[in-house]
Amino acid sequence: PYDVDLNQILYFQVNLNSSDPNLVVFVDTCVASPDPGNVSPAYDLIRNGCPRDSSYRTYYSPYSHSARFKFSAFEFVSRRRLVYLQCELAVCRLGDYSSRCYRGCSRRFRRGAS
């Protein structure tokens, strides 16, 4: 755990540990929650590659095996002191422009069955 101040900028880097140079990593979804094993209540920082928090920003990484991002620290209304971050990553072939890693923000809409 890290002690941070409210609105402090937090920087993250995720790394794929692989010897295959033809892989790229993409941050698809990151959800913050007050409990480590449960994402309810949850706060979406990024969902389906689309930023949901106004402070969320991605950064260029010179390495295909890394993804970098930042956001401002916050706390839940219930005043719980701990915030857990859970992220889903996509791993794709480098240069496969039809893959999830290269599509970026994917606004998936579901239709109701009538």
Secondary structure in CASP SS format (residue, H / E / C, confidence):
PFRMAT SS
TARGET T0000
AUTHOR 0000-0000-0000
METHOD secondary structure of the structure
MODEL  1
P C 1.00
Y C 1.00
D C 1.00
V C 1.00
D C 1.00
L C 1.00
N C 1.00
Q C 1.00
I E 1.00
L E 1.00
Y E 1.00
F E 1.00
Q E 1.00
V E 1.00
N E 1.00
L C 1.00
N C 1.00
S C 1.00
S C 1.00
D C 1.00
P C 1.00
N C 1.00
L E 1.00
V E 1.00
V E 1.00
F E 1.00
V E 1.00
D E 1.00
T E 1.00
C E 1.00
V E 1.00
A E 1.00
S E 1.00
P C 1.00
D C 1.00
P C 1.00
G C 1.00
N C 1.00
V C 1.00
S C 1.00
P C 1.00
A C 1.00
Y E 1.00
D E 1.00
L E 1.00
I E 1.00
R E 1.00
N C 1.00
G C 1.00
C E 1.00
P E 1.00
R C 1.00
D C 1.00
S C 1.00
S C 1.00
Y C 1.00
R E 1.00
T E 1.00
Y E 1.00
Y C 1.00
S C 1.00
P C 1.00
Y C 1.00
S C 1.00
H C 1.00
S E 1.00
A E 1.00
R E 1.00
F E 1.00
K E 1.00
F E 1.00
S E 1.00
A C 1.00
F C 1.00
E C 1.00
F C 1.00
V C 1.00
S C 1.00
R C 1.00
R C 1.00
R C 1.00
L C 1.00
V C 1.00
Y E 1.00
L E 1.00
Q E 1.00
C E 1.00
E E 1.00
L E 1.00
A E 1.00
V E 1.00
C E 1.00
R E 1.00
L C 1.00
G C 1.00
D C 1.00
Y C 1.00
S C 1.00
S C 1.00
R H 1.00
C H 1.00
Y H 1.00
R H 1.00
G C 1.00
C C 1.00
S C 1.00
R C 1.00
R C 1.00
F C 1.00
R C 1.00
R C 1.00
G C 1.00
A C 1.00
S C 1.00
END
